[in-house]
Amino acid sequence: MSSETRDWSKSENQEVDVTGTAENAKAGALLMLEPESPILLRGVPDWDDDTVGKRVSVKAIVRRVPGLPQADDSDEAMQGTATDRDMWVLEVQQYHVIE
C-alpha cells in the first residue's frame, strides 16, 4: 500500500513496523516511505551521517500530534495529515539499518 493512501488512523496508538529511507529535515528525522513520502519521527533527533540515505526498518507507535506551522519555502508536503491542524508521526521504539 502506498504511504500516500495509507490510513494511519487505523493504526493510531498502535505499534507498526515500517521500512523507508532515513532523511533529515528542519523538523527532525524523517522516514521517506514509498513513493518518497516523508513522515516525521519522534525519538530520533536527527539521523547520523552514516545513516542518512540508507534503508531503515523502524518499529514505532503511530501518534496524532498538533501540526507544524506551514513553511513558505516548503515544496514537499508532510504525508499523513490527520486533520487540517494535526498530523501523524511515528514514535520510534527501535530501528535498525538494513544492510
Secondary structure, DSSP 8 states (H G I E B T S, - for coil): --TTT--GGGGBTSEEEEEEEEEEETTEEEEEETTTEEEEEES-SS--TTTTTSEEEEEEEEEEEE-----TT--S--S-B-SSSEEEEEEEEEEEE--
